[in-house]
Amino acid sequence: REDMGAMMDLKLETVSREVSGLVREQVIEPLDKSGRLYRIQNEQALQSA
């Protein structure tokens, strides 16, 4: 999340909120407990996000 934020010039809190929303909406799925790896579950929804 820190790396994503740095690439997009966003604060960590903003990235965390957005990623959590995508997980909640089942657009992506975390593959590990640390939140470093995700699987795309709904590519169309991700592209429109």
N, C-alpha and C positions, 0 to 999 in steps of 0.2 A: 504494500500500500504506500509505503514511503517512496519507493521507486516510481510508482505510477503518479503520485502527487508531484514529484520533482519533474517528471517528463512533461506534465501538463500544467505546471506552475500553479498547483492547488495545494491547500493545506491538508494535512493528514486527516483532520476531522471531516473535511468535505469528502475525501475519497472513501473513508470508512463508512460514512452515511450512505453514499451512493452504492458501494459494494454490498452493504447490508440490505439495501432495498432490492438490489438485483437478486440476491440470495432468497429473500423473502418472497419475491415474485416468481421464483424458480426459473430465472433466466440463466443463472450460473449456479454451480454447486461446488462448495469447498472440498478439496481432496485431502487436506491435511488440517491438523488442529491449529497450526500457526497462521493459516490464511495466506500462504504463499503460492499455492497451486489451486486453480479452479478449472472446472470442466464446463464448457458451454452446453446448456441444456436446450436453449431456444435461440437459435442464431438470428431468426427474423426479429424477435423482440430485442435482442442485443443491438442489432443494427439500427433499430429505430429509437433506441434509448439515447 
